[in-house]
Amino acid sequence: MSTPLYQLKAEFFKTLGHPARIRVLELLSEREHAVAEMLPEVGIEPAHLSQQLAVLRRANLVVTRKEGSAVYYSLTSPHLAELLRVARTILSGVLAGQAELLADLRAAQGEAKPRS
């Protein structure tokens, strides 16, 4: 019996569920990067970056190519970059809604304060 699509989607989103992996994918959305280039941008120890890159490789979200001693990573699909852009748009909308709610709450608190 095949795995239901919703379960495969859940596994896919679990793979994306780490800030370092998201940052790596954001960087690779711009262009391919060598591991050494990503280290300062991702801000984690080299061993941890290697672990996160391995997770992305196993999920077939990134591919590698070797040039001399440097290993370069790139996305397997431009749809990953599109997914990150869509996520940014969704989060922008959510945060804008929360900012409006916060402003409304603060305004309501200002009205409810007793006057002296």
Secondary structure, DSSP 8 states (H G I E B T S, - for coil): ----HHHHHHHHHHHH-SHHHHHHHHHHHHS-EEHHHHHHHHTS-HHHHHHHHHHHHHTTSEEEEEETTEEEEEES-HHHHHHHHHHHHHHHHHHHHHHHHHHHHHHHHHHHS---
